[in-house]
Amino acid sequence: MADYTKTISKHRRLTILRFLSDSPEYTSNGSILVEVCNTFGVASSHDQVTGELAWLRENGMATVDETSGFSVVTATKHGVDIAQGRARHDGVKRPGPEV
């Protein structure tokens, strides 16, 4: 079960980074990211996404600004590079090739 949980976390992180890389200003908020993950088939609770955002921040892939009771998340250059497959990290699923 631990391997499955790690795999889902890697997919969730990639889903978040890919969405941010396609968003205006590379920015979104935490509540929208929960919906994005669920829409793309990565079942996610608010707590799970919050945990992944902390992980992405700690690993230099995103910044998280906690203001006014919600999270504003912005991908860093490194995060965008990972989302687009130009860089790799063991904690994020590698995106597949564009077809």
Secondary structure, DSSP 8 states (H G I E B T S, - for coil): -HHHHHHHHHHHHHHHHHHHHHSGGGEEEHHHHHHHHHHTT----HHHHHHHHHHHHHTTSEEEEEETTEEEEEE-HHHHHHHTTSS--TTS-------
